[in-house]
Amino acid sequence: MRNMLDTLSFRVSPEDEYNHPVDDAKNFNESMYINIFDFNRAMGGWFRVGNRPNEGNAEVTCCLYIPDGSVGFIFSRPNISSNESLDAAGLKFEVQEPLKRIRVTYGGPVCLLKNPHEMAKPMKAFAENPIVDCSVALDFQAVGPVFGGEMVNRDGSPFREPPEEAFAKAHYEQHMSGAGTIRVQEREWKIDGFGLRDHSWGPRYWQNIFWYRWLPMNFGPDLGFMFMIMGREDGNHQMMGIMLENGRYVPFRDVELQTEWDENYYQTALKVKAGTDDGVHEIEGRVLSLIPLRNRRKNEAGDVLETRITEGMTEYRYRGRVGYGMSEYLDQIIHGEPAGKEKG
């Protein structure tokens, strides 16, 4: 398995926190994502706005994992005419201090699902579950530096991919603390927890990665992890892993992942074994709540391409500490089955 850090470097500046010029690629995307989990309440959620100005719309998602096991979820594609801000369909990202502080607000509907697995059939799920009012106001503060940025080769030359094959020209992530309020109908929670955010720009189709496993997690202000394993159609794998330890990132040399699955090939539990120069780190995860999502588009031949993304709120354990985060598993659907089933 190839370590992506062996061949790529990254560059990022405070100016990259703001939206970038739109290039000619039809599938140009600029997006921000953030998640948060309150350790005491064992609840949380994630939020994403992805502008696609050359397609004339944005992808807007709000997903809330509620303590009673239900999930509040909404996805929409509102029309947009520019890439001036990440503010659409009631969800807004505001950079308050570059690379340090972000504010996220949402006001609008969510579909309240007692059984979030029903979202595997979204039309039916939205028709049969109540649509309720929701509001979110969260302020985030960095607990570590930024990891990633615009991808360049080791010699500093630009890393180039054809737009029709790309997933992001640039991408960075950062562990955060966050606090604020989440309200669903008449219920309101004061949230105080930790999460991870990312910012991406450049051409993207969700169908351009055969499968991946993304594992962001936090154990407090002093400790966090992020692992990414990607599988290619030719059978080759790539990986990346980092540990946030007392305000600095430590890269992993290698990462192994074992996953337990249910009958739908949704992840239910996992184990990570990763090595640094200082030794081996083992982490166990248990999925507390999972919602299956999908993305569809037609290619130039008119074929419908389908991608499944299972979004699991996950409890993690590491050397006696308990933390929370996500297990996000993306798979292309090939002949009705996920491409990476039983992998990772």
BALOBA-1460 file (C-alpha; in Angstrom, 3 decimals):
// residues 344
<rec num="1" residu="m" x="0.000" y="0.000" z="0.000"/>
<rec num="2" residu="r" x="1.504" y="3.325" z="-1.086"/>
<rec num="3" residu="n" x="1.776" y="6.192" z="1.385"/>
<rec num="4" residu="m" x="0.576" y="9.363" z="-0.373"/>
<rec num="5" residu="l" x="2.957" y="11.459" z="1.730"/>
<rec num="6" residu="d" x="5.918" y="9.764" z="0.008"/>
<rec num="7" residu="t" x="5.166" y="11.428" z="-3.342"/>
<rec num="8" residu="l" x="3.171" y="14.590" z="-2.584"/>
<rec num="9" residu="s" x="3.755" y="17.831" z="-0.722"/>
<rec num="10" residu="f" x="1.286" y="20.585" z="0.122"/>
<rec num="11" residu="r" x="1.252" y="24.362" z="0.274"/>
<rec num="12" residu="v" x="-1.336" y="26.510" z="2.009"/>
<rec num="13" residu="s" x="-1.649" y="30.144" z="3.092"/>
<rec num="14" residu="p" x="-4.184" y="32.130" z="5.158"/>
<rec num="15" residu="e" x="-5.612" y="33.511" z="1.897"/>
<rec num="16" residu="d" x="-6.687" y="29.979" z="0.972"/>
<rec num="17" residu="e" x="-9.394" y="30.164" z="3.629"/>
<rec num="18" residu="y" x="-11.398" y="32.323" z="1.240"/>
<rec num="19" residu="n" x="-13.050" y="31.267" z="-1.999"/>
<rec num="20" residu="h" x="-10.877" y="30.771" z="-5.064"/>
<rec num="21" residu="p" x="-11.206" y="31.836" z="-8.711"/>
<rec num="22" residu="v" x="-13.324" y="29.434" z="-10.729"/>
<rec num="23" residu="d" x="-11.432" y="27.605" z="-13.456"/>
<rec num="24" residu="d" x="-12.854" y="26.264" z="-16.719"/>
<rec num="25" residu="a" x="-13.515" y="22.720" z="-15.517"/>
<rec num="26" residu="k" x="-17.222" y="21.949" z="-15.686"/>
<rec num="27" residu="n" x="-16.979" y="20.026" z="-12.414"/>
<rec num="28" residu="f" x="-15.153" y="22.746" z="-10.446"/>
<rec num="29" residu="n" x="-16.046" y="22.435" z="-6.760"/>
<rec num="30" residu="e" x="-15.221" y="24.544" z="-3.721"/>
<rec num="31" residu="s" x="-16.438" y="23.155" z="-0.434"/>
<rec num="32" residu="m" x="-16.140" y="23.385" z="3.318"/>
<rec num="33" residu="y" x="-17.077" y="20.589" z="5.703"/>
<rec num="34" residu="i" x="-16.995" y="20.372" z="9.484"/>
<rec num="35" residu="n" x="-18.097" y="17.882" z="12.127"/>
<rec num="36" residu="i" x="-18.517" y="18.143" z="15.892"/>
<rec num="37" residu="f" x="-19.218" y="15.669" z="18.696"/>
<rec num="38" residu="d" x="-20.098" y="16.426" z="22.300"/>
<rec num="39" residu="f" x="-18.450" y="13.708" z="24.395"/>
<rec num="40" residu="n" x="-20.808" y="14.155" z="27.359"/>
<rec num="41" residu="r" x="-23.992" y="13.977" z="25.295"/>
<rec num="42" residu="a" x="-22.688" y="11.426" z="22.752"/>
<rec num="43" residu="m" x="-24.301" y="13.473" z="19.992"/>
<rec num="44" residu="g" x="-23.090" y="15.619" z="17.145"/>
<rec num="45" residu="g" x="-23.287" y="16.175" z="13.441"/>
<rec num="46" residu="w" x="-21.637" y="17.412" z="10.274"/>
<rec num="47" residu="f" x="-22.243" y="20.169" z="7.753"/>
<rec num="48" residu="r" x="-21.096" y="20.793" z="4.182"/>
<rec num="49" residu="v" x="-21.548" y="23.395" z="1.460"/>
<rec num="50" residu="g" x="-20.016" y="22.567" z="-1.912"/>
<rec num="51" residu="n" x="-20.291" y="25.226" z="-4.622"/>
<rec num="52" residu="r" x="-20.411" y="24.023" z="-8.235"/>
<rec num="53" residu="p" x="-20.669" y="27.385" z="-10.010"/>
<rec num="54" residu="n" x="-20.039" y="26.035" z="-13.515"/>
<rec num="55" residu="e" x="-22.997" y="23.689" z="-13.028"/>
<rec num="56" residu="g" x="-25.111" y="26.471" z="-11.493"/>
<rec num="57" residu="n" x="-25.792" y="24.822" z="-8.143"/>
<rec num="58" residu="a" x="-24.406" y="23.965" z="-4.725"/>
<rec num="59" residu="e" x="-24.475" y="20.759" z="-2.687"/>
<rec num="60" residu="v" x="-25.756" y="21.514" z="0.830"/>
<rec num="61" residu="t" x="-25.898" y="18.933" z="3.617"/>
<rec num="62" residu="c" x="-26.792" y="19.053" z="7.307"/>
<rec num="63" residu="c" x="-26.666" y="15.796" z="9.304"/>
<rec num="64" residu="l" x="-27.398" y="15.597" z="13.052"/>
<rec num="65" residu="y" x="-26.932" y="12.518" z="15.256"/>
<rec num="66" residu="i" x="-29.469" y="12.932" z="18.073"/>
<rec num="67" residu="p" x="-29.072" y="11.214" z="21.496"/>
<rec num="68" residu="d" x="-32.217" y="9.072" z="21.102"/>
<rec num="69" residu="g" x="-30.707" y="7.392" z="18.014"/>
<rec num="70" residu="s" x="-32.627" y="9.372" z="15.428"/>
<rec num="71" residu="v" x="-30.920" y="11.427" z="12.725"/>
<rec num="72" residu="g" x="-31.919" y="14.807" z="11.351"/>
<rec num="73" residu="f" x="-30.833" y="15.049" z="7.718"/>
<rec num="74" residu="i" x="-31.269" y="17.350" z="4.747"/>
<rec num="75" residu="f" x="-29.632" y="17.590" z="1.340"/>
<rec num="76" residu="s" x="-30.401" y="20.120" z="-1.367"/>
<rec num="77" residu="r" x="-28.982" y="21.534" z="-4.592"/>
<rec num="78" residu="p" x="-29.910" y="25.229" z="-4.576"/>
<rec num="79" residu="n" x="-29.135" y="27.376" z="-7.594"/>
<rec num="80" residu="i" x="-26.056" y="29.614" z="-7.339"/>
<rec num="81" residu="s" x="-24.501" y="32.026" z="-9.820"/>
<rec num="82" residu="s" x="-21.013" y="32.578" z="-8.359"/>
<rec num="83" residu="n" x="-18.364" y="31.252" z="-5.984"/>
<rec num="84" residu="e" x="-18.241" y="34.329" z="-3.774"/>
<rec num="85" residu="s" x="-19.243" y="32.616" z="-0.517"/>
<rec num="86" residu="l" x="-20.155" y="29.281" z="1.046"/>
<rec num="87" residu="d" x="-23.690" y="30.272" z="1.957"/>
<rec num="88" residu="a" x="-26.642" y="28.402" z="0.441"/>
<rec num="89" residu="a" x="-30.017" y="26.943" z="1.433"/>
<rec num="90" residu="g" x="-29.710" y="28.271" z="4.990"/>
<rec num="91" residu="l" x="-26.236" y="26.821" z="5.707"/>
<rec num="92" residu="k" x="-23.363" y="29.298" z="6.036"/>
<rec num="93" residu="f" x="-19.629" y="29.031" z="6.720"/>
<rec num="94" residu="e" x="-17.920" y="32.209" z="7.946"/>
<rec num="95" residu="v" x="-14.143" y="32.518" z="8.316"/>
<rec num="96" residu="q" x="-13.619" y="34.655" z="11.412"/>
<rec num="97" residu="e" x="-9.837" y="34.261" z="11.606"/>
<rec num="98" residu="p" x="-7.985" y="32.441" z="8.813"/>
<rec num="99" residu="l" x="-6.787" y="28.951" z="9.759"/>
<rec num="100" residu="k" x="-8.001" y="29.473" z="13.338"/>
<rec num="101" residu="r" x="-11.702" y="30.290" z="13.782"/>
<rec num="102" residu="i" x="-14.841" y="29.341" z="11.820"/>
<rec num="103" residu="r" x="-18.535" y="29.990" z="12.488"/>
<rec num="104" residu="v" x="-21.228" y="27.687" z="11.076"/>
<rec num="105" residu="t" x="-24.942" y="28.471" z="11.118"/>
<rec num="106" residu="y" x="-27.982" y="26.726" z="9.685"/>
<rec num="107" residu="g" x="-31.655" y="27.540" z="9.672"/>
<rec num="108" residu="g" x="-34.119" y="25.368" z="7.803"/>
<rec num="109" residu="p" x="-35.734" y="21.935" z="7.603"/>
<rec num="110" residu="v" x="-34.383" y="18.472" z="8.355"/>
<rec num="111" residu="c" x="-35.955" y="15.086" z="7.778"/>
<rec num="112" residu="l" x="-36.208" y="13.382" z="11.184"/>
<rec num="113" residu="l" x="-35.511" y="9.647" z="10.839"/>
<rec num="114" residu="k" x="-36.056" y="7.193" z="13.678"/>
<rec num="115" residu="n" x="-34.348" y="4.606" z="11.471"/>
<rec num="116" residu="p" x="-31.614" y="6.432" z="9.526"/>
<rec num="117" residu="h" x="-30.979" y="3.358" z="7.333"/>
<rec num="118" residu="e" x="-34.201" y="4.303" z="5.522"/>
<rec num="119" residu="m" x="-32.217" y="7.017" z="3.709"/>
<rec num="120" residu="a" x="-30.871" y="4.239" z="1.452"/>
<rec num="121" residu="k" x="-34.077" y="5.000" z="-0.481"/>
<rec num="122" residu="p" x="-34.163" y="8.791" z="-0.187"/>
<rec num="123" residu="m" x="-37.401" y="9.517" z="-2.033"/>
<rec num="124" residu="k" x="-39.296" y="7.094" z="0.196"/>
<rec num="125" residu="a" x="-37.493" y="8.304" z="3.340"/>
<rec num="126" residu="f" x="-38.345" y="11.961" z="2.731"/>
<rec num="127" residu="a" x="-41.965" y="11.075" z="1.946"/>
<rec num="128" residu="e" x="-42.559" y="8.885" z="5.008"/>
<rec num="129" residu="n" x="-40.649" y="10.749" z="7.750"/>
<rec num="130" residu="p" x="-41.510" y="14.144" z="9.256"/>
<rec num="131" residu="i" x="-39.825" y="17.298" z="7.971"/>
<rec num="132" residu="v" x="-39.170" y="19.534" z="10.982"/>
<rec num="133" residu="d" x="-37.595" y="22.898" z="11.720"/>
<rec num="134" residu="c" x="-33.948" y="23.076" z="12.765"/>
<rec num="135" residu="s" x="-31.385" y="25.713" z="13.699"/>
<rec num="136" residu="v" x="-27.649" y="25.462" z="14.353"/>
<rec num="137" residu="a" x="-25.135" y="28.048" z="15.597"/>
<rec num="138" residu="l" x="-21.608" y="26.788" z="16.287"/>
<rec num="139" residu="d" x="-18.273" y="28.534" z="16.797"/>
<rec num="140" residu="f" x="-15.093" y="26.566" z="16.122"/>
<rec num="141" residu="q" x="-11.524" y="27.137" z="17.279"/>
<rec num="142" residu="a" x="-8.454" y="25.317" z="15.940"/>
<rec num="143" residu="v" x="-6.689" y="22.946" z="18.341"/>
<rec num="144" residu="g" x="-3.912" y="22.178" z="15.871"/>
<rec num="145" residu="p" x="-2.337" y="23.428" z="12.657"/>
<rec num="146" residu="v" x="-3.670" y="22.829" z="9.163"/>
<rec num="147" residu="f" x="-2.684" y="19.598" z="7.436"/>
<rec num="148" residu="g" x="-2.650" y="19.535" z="3.619"/>
<rec num="149" residu="g" x="-3.279" y="22.273" z="1.067"/>
<rec num="150" residu="e" x="-2.715" y="22.554" z="-2.656"/>
<rec num="151" residu="m" x="-1.068" y="19.371" z="-3.875"/>
<rec num="152" residu="v" x="2.373" y="19.647" z="-5.474"/>
<rec num="153" residu="n" x="4.988" y="17.086" z="-6.415"/>
<rec num="154" residu="r" x="8.031" y="16.624" z="-4.197"/>
<rec num="155" residu="d" x="10.071" y="18.839" z="-6.537"/>
<rec num="156" residu="g" x="7.541" y="21.672" z="-6.125"/>
<rec num="157" residu="s" x="5.984" y="21.299" z="-9.564"/>
<rec num="158" residu="p" x="2.171" y="21.374" z="-9.809"/>
<rec num="159" residu="f" x="0.339" y="18.085" z="-9.367"/>
<rec num="160" residu="r" x="-1.994" y="17.762" z="-12.334"/>
<rec num="161" residu="e" x="-4.951" y="15.489" z="-12.996"/>
<rec num="162" residu="p" x="-7.442" y="15.594" z="-15.878"/>
<rec num="163" residu="p" x="-10.617" y="17.317" z="-14.559"/>
<rec num="164" residu="e" x="-12.770" y="14.341" z="-15.511"/>
<rec num="165" residu="e" x="-10.620" y="12.124" z="-13.240"/>
<rec num="166" residu="a" x="-10.008" y="14.526" z="-10.341"/>
<rec num="167" residu="f" x="-11.401" y="14.644" z="-6.812"/>
<rec num="168" residu="a" x="-9.706" y="17.850" z="-5.560"/>
<rec num="169" residu="k" x="-6.860" y="20.100" z="-6.685"/>
<rec num="170" residu="a" x="-6.356" y="21.182" z="-3.076"/>
<rec num="171" residu="h" x="-7.593" y="19.859" z="0.248"/>
<rec num="172" residu="y" x="-6.672" y="20.580" z="3.844"/>
<rec num="173" residu="e" x="-7.970" y="19.436" z="7.211"/>
<rec num="174" residu="q" x="-7.770" y="20.682" z="10.786"/>
<rec num="175" residu="h" x="-8.849" y="19.398" z="14.187"/>
<rec num="176" residu="m" x="-11.147" y="21.827" z="15.997"/>
<rec num="177" residu="s" x="-13.008" y="22.475" z="19.223"/>
<rec num="178" residu="g" x="-16.536" y="23.810" z="18.955"/>
<rec num="179" residu="a" x="-19.422" y="25.114" z="21.031"/>
<rec num="180" residu="g" x="-22.909" y="26.460" z="20.462"/>
<rec num="181" residu="t" x="-26.492" y="25.262" z="20.101"/>
<rec num="182" residu="i" x="-28.427" y="22.762" z="18.006"/>
<rec num="183" residu="r" x="-32.229" y="22.864" z="17.946"/>
<rec num="184" residu="v" x="-34.568" y="20.322" z="16.336"/>
<rec num="185" residu="q" x="-38.254" y="21.197" z="16.717"/>
<rec num="186" residu="e" x="-38.714" y="22.097" z="20.395"/>
<rec num="187" residu="r" x="-35.605" y="20.274" z="21.610"/>
<rec num="188" residu="e" x="-32.420" y="22.288" z="22.046"/>
<rec num="189" residu="w" x="-28.960" y="21.169" z="23.123"/>
<rec num="190" residu="k" x="-25.950" y="23.162" z="24.257"/>
<rec num="191" residu="i" x="-22.993" y="21.624" z="22.447"/>
<rec num="192" residu="d" x="-19.374" y="21.669" z="23.600"/>
<rec num="193" residu="g" x="-17.043" y="19.273" z="21.855"/>
<rec num="194" residu="f" x="-14.457" y="18.518" z="19.214"/>
<rec num="195" residu="g" x="-14.378" y="17.799" z="15.511"/>
<rec num="196" residu="l" x="-12.510" y="18.151" z="12.250"/>
<rec num="197" residu="r" x="-12.991" y="20.410" z="9.259"/>
<rec num="198" residu="d" x="-11.831" y="20.391" z="5.669"/>
<rec num="199" residu="h" x="-11.672" y="22.803" z="2.752"/>
<rec num="200" residu="s" x="-11.341" y="21.655" z="-0.869"/>
<rec num="201" residu="w" x="-11.251" y="23.315" z="-4.262"/>
<rec num="202" residu="g" x="-10.755" y="22.153" z="-7.826"/>
<rec num="203" residu="p" x="-12.467" y="19.672" z="-10.160"/>
<rec num="204" residu="r" x="-14.470" y="16.915" z="-8.437"/>
<rec num="205" residu="y" x="-16.698" y="14.044" z="-9.375"/>
<rec num="206" residu="w" x="-17.754" y="11.737" z="-6.547"/>
<rec num="207" residu="q" x="-17.322" y="8.834" z="-8.959"/>
<rec num="208" residu="n" x="-13.564" y="9.405" z="-9.407"/>
<rec num="209" residu="i" x="-12.443" y="7.310" z="-6.422"/>
<rec num="210" residu="f" x="-13.295" y="3.594" z="-6.587"/>
<rec num="211" residu="w" x="-13.612" y="3.347" z="-2.802"/>
<rec num="212" residu="y" x="-12.232" y="5.053" z="0.288"/>
<rec num="213" residu="r" x="-12.343" y="4.871" z="4.093"/>
<rec num="214" residu="w" x="-12.029" y="8.212" z="5.922"/>
<rec num="215" residu="l" x="-11.643" y="8.179" z="9.712"/>
<rec num="216" residu="p" x="-11.421" y="11.559" z="11.488"/>
<rec num="217" residu="m" x="-11.465" y="11.317" z="15.293"/>
<rec num="218" residu="n" x="-10.850" y="13.357" z="18.443"/>
<rec num="219" residu="f" x="-9.975" y="12.397" z="22.016"/>
<rec num="220" residu="g" x="-9.761" y="15.923" z="23.435"/>
<rec num="221" residu="p" x="-7.853" y="19.148" z="22.775"/>
<rec num="222" residu="d" x="-4.483" y="17.372" z="22.950"/>
<rec num="223" residu="l" x="-5.101" y="14.267" z="20.835"/>
<rec num="224" residu="g" x="-6.718" y="13.444" z="17.507"/>
<rec num="225" residu="f" x="-6.231" y="11.279" z="14.426"/>
<rec num="226" residu="m" x="-7.157" y="11.184" z="10.755"/>
<rec num="227" residu="f" x="-6.778" y="8.175" z="8.472"/>
<rec num="228" residu="m" x="-7.579" y="7.846" z="4.775"/>
<rec num="229" residu="i" x="-7.330" y="4.644" z="2.748"/>
<rec num="230" residu="m" x="-8.257" y="4.714" z="-0.946"/>
<rec num="231" residu="g" x="-8.704" y="1.784" z="-3.305"/>
<rec num="232" residu="r" x="-8.283" y="1.914" z="-7.065"/>
<rec num="233" residu="e" x="-10.099" y="-0.146" z="-9.644"/>
<rec num="234" residu="d" x="-6.798" y="-1.823" z="-10.591"/>
<rec num="235" residu="g" x="-6.469" y="-3.170" z="-7.035"/>
<rec num="236" residu="n" x="-3.771" y="-0.765" z="-5.826"/>
<rec num="237" residu="h" x="-4.264" y="1.082" z="-2.536"/>
<rec num="238" residu="q" x="-3.082" y="4.409" z="-1.142"/>
<rec num="239" residu="m" x="-3.085" y="5.567" z="2.469"/>
<rec num="240" residu="m" x="-2.461" y="8.603" z="4.628"/>
<rec num="241" residu="g" x="-2.545" y="8.999" z="8.389"/>
<rec num="242" residu="i" x="-1.726" y="11.706" z="10.927"/>
<rec num="243" residu="m" x="-1.844" y="12.052" z="14.707"/>
<rec num="244" residu="l" x="-2.445" y="15.378" z="16.435"/>
<rec num="245" residu="e" x="-0.408" y="15.294" z="19.635"/>
<rec num="246" residu="n" x="-0.179" y="18.385" z="21.831"/>
<rec num="247" residu="g" x="-0.620" y="20.843" z="18.990"/>
<rec num="248" residu="r" x="1.553" y="19.221" z="16.316"/>
<rec num="249" residu="y" x="0.902" y="16.641" z="13.614"/>
<rec num="250" residu="v" x="2.861" y="13.386" z="13.430"/>
<rec num="251" residu="p" x="2.590" y="11.410" z="10.148"/>
<rec num="252" residu="f" x="2.111" y="7.649" z="10.041"/>
<rec num="253" residu="r" x="4.327" y="5.438" z="7.884"/>
<rec num="254" residu="d" x="1.715" y="2.740" z="7.379"/>
<rec num="255" residu="v" x="-1.941" y="2.088" z="8.199"/>
<rec num="256" residu="e" x="-3.921" y="-1.152" z="8.408"/>
<rec num="257" residu="l" x="-7.716" y="-1.207" z="8.736"/>
<rec num="258" residu="q" x="-10.064" y="-4.071" z="9.584"/>
<rec num="259" residu="t" x="-13.826" y="-3.508" z="9.387"/>
<rec num="260" residu="e" x="-16.834" y="-5.480" z="10.597"/>
<rec num="261" residu="w" x="-19.926" y="-5.282" z="8.380"/>
<rec num="262" residu="d" x="-23.652" y="-5.930" z="8.567"/>
<rec num="263" residu="e" x="-25.756" y="-7.603" z="5.877"/>
<rec num="264" residu="n" x="-25.886" y="-4.362" z="3.840"/>
<rec num="265" residu="y" x="-22.098" y="-3.924" z="3.955"/>
<rec num="266" residu="y" x="-22.503" y="-0.981" z="6.318"/>
<rec num="267" residu="q" x="-19.595" y="-0.659" z="8.737"/>
<rec num="268" residu="t" x="-20.427" y="-1.602" z="12.353"/>
<rec num="269" residu="a" x="-16.975" y="-1.720" z="14.009"/>
<rec num="270" residu="l" x="-13.352" y="-1.262" z="12.995"/>
<rec num="271" residu="k" x="-9.747" y="-1.561" z="14.122"/>
<rec num="272" residu="v" x="-6.860" y="0.635" z="12.992"/>
<rec num="273" residu="k" x="-3.209" y="-0.322" z="13.383"/>
<rec num="274" residu="a" x="-0.764" y="2.403" z="12.364"/>
<rec num="275" residu="g" x="2.974" y="2.877" z="12.724"/>
<rec num="276" residu="t" x="5.102" y="5.942" z="13.423"/>
<rec num="277" residu="d" x="8.822" y="6.204" z="14.114"/>
<rec num="278" residu="d" x="7.936" y="5.900" z="17.816"/>
<rec num="279" residu="g" x="5.955" y="2.668" z="17.590"/>
<rec num="280" residu="v" x="2.573" y="1.128" z="16.784"/>
<rec num="281" residu="h" x="-0.770" y="2.740" z="17.600"/>
<rec num="282" residu="e" x="-3.983" y="0.687" z="17.792"/>
<rec num="283" residu="i" x="-7.475" y="2.204" z="17.819"/>
<rec num="284" residu="e" x="-10.855" y="0.479" z="18.007"/>
<rec num="285" residu="g" x="-14.086" y="2.010" z="16.736"/>
<rec num="286" residu="r" x="-17.760" y="1.193" z="17.285"/>
<rec num="287" residu="v" x="-20.380" y="2.762" z="15.007"/>
<rec num="288" residu="l" x="-23.158" y="4.318" z="17.094"/>
<rec num="289" residu="s" x="-25.387" y="5.659" z="14.320"/>
<rec num="290" residu="l" x="-25.125" y="5.423" z="10.532"/>
<rec num="291" residu="i" x="-26.940" y="6.978" z="7.606"/>
<rec num="292" residu="p" x="-26.383" y="5.699" z="4.039"/>
<rec num="293" residu="l" x="-26.233" y="8.399" z="1.349"/>
<rec num="294" residu="r" x="-25.752" y="8.334" z="-2.397"/>
<rec num="295" residu="n" x="-24.650" y="10.495" z="-5.317"/>
<rec num="296" residu="r" x="-25.752" y="9.866" z="-8.888"/>
<rec num="297" residu="r" x="-24.808" y="11.390" z="-12.225"/>
<rec num="298" residu="k" x="-24.896" y="10.444" z="-15.892"/>
<rec num="299" residu="n" x="-21.683" y="10.139" z="-17.863"/>
<rec num="300" residu="e" x="-21.311" y="11.284" z="-21.458"/>
<rec num="301" residu="a" x="-22.572" y="7.912" z="-22.684"/>
<rec num="302" residu="g" x="-25.781" y="8.369" z="-20.693"/>
<rec num="303" residu="d" x="-24.987" y="5.674" z="-18.139"/>
<rec num="304" residu="v" x="-26.099" y="6.340" z="-14.554"/>
<rec num="305" residu="l" x="-23.147" y="6.213" z="-12.150"/>
<rec num="306" residu="e" x="-23.975" y="5.669" z="-8.483"/>
<rec num="307" residu="t" x="-21.793" y="6.298" z="-5.441"/>
<rec num="308" residu="r" x="-22.722" y="5.206" z="-1.914"/>
<rec num="309" residu="i" x="-21.352" y="7.031" z="1.133"/>
<rec num="310" residu="t" x="-22.117" y="5.576" z="4.573"/>
<rec num="311" residu="e" x="-21.725" y="8.207" z="7.287"/>
<rec num="312" residu="g" x="-21.216" y="6.692" z="10.735"/>
<rec num="313" residu="m" x="-20.937" y="8.526" z="14.044"/>
<rec num="314" residu="t" x="-18.287" y="6.393" z="15.717"/>
<rec num="315" residu="e" x="-16.999" y="5.944" z="19.266"/>
<rec num="316" residu="y" x="-13.236" y="5.360" z="19.343"/>
<rec num="317" residu="r" x="-10.978" y="3.889" z="22.051"/>
<rec num="318" residu="y" x="-7.237" y="4.433" z="22.267"/>
<rec num="319" residu="r" x="-4.972" y="3.544" z="25.198"/>
<rec num="320" residu="g" x="-7.724" y="3.888" z="27.779"/>
<rec num="321" residu="r" x="-9.228" y="7.065" z="26.314"/>
<rec num="322" residu="v" x="-12.645" y="7.384" z="24.663"/>
<rec num="323" residu="g" x="-13.201" y="9.732" z="21.738"/>
<rec num="324" residu="y" x="-15.660" y="10.375" z="18.940"/>
<rec num="325" residu="g" x="-15.576" y="11.036" z="15.244"/>
<rec num="326" residu="m" x="-16.718" y="9.715" z="11.898"/>
<rec num="327" residu="s" x="-16.256" y="6.621" z="9.798"/>
<rec num="328" residu="e" x="-17.084" y="7.692" z="6.251"/>
<rec num="329" residu="y" x="-16.992" y="4.854" z="3.723"/>
<rec num="330" residu="l" x="-17.378" y="5.687" z="0.018"/>
<rec num="331" residu="d" x="-17.967" y="2.993" z="-2.608"/>
<rec num="332" residu="q" x="-18.911" y="3.006" z="-6.249"/>
<rec num="333" residu="i" x="-21.884" y="0.713" z="-6.821"/>
<rec num="334" residu="i" x="-20.922" y="-1.920" z="-9.397"/>
<rec num="335" residu="h" x="-23.592" y="-4.413" z="-10.514"/>
<rec num="336" residu="g" x="-25.639" y="-3.482" z="-7.452"/>
<rec num="337" residu="e" x="-22.850" y="-4.002" z="-4.901"/>
<rec num="338" residu="p" x="-20.326" y="-1.649" z="-3.239"/>
<rec num="339" residu="a" x="-16.936" y="-1.762" z="-4.966"/>
<rec num="340" residu="g" x="-14.980" y="-1.981" z="-1.725"/>
<rec num="341" residu="k" x="-17.166" y="-4.474" z="0.115"/>
<rec num="342" residu="e" x="-15.186" y="-6.348" z="2.755"/>
<rec num="343" residu="k" x="-12.166" y="-4.123" z="2.010"/>
<rec num="344" residu="g" x="-10.628" y="-1.874" z="4.575"/>
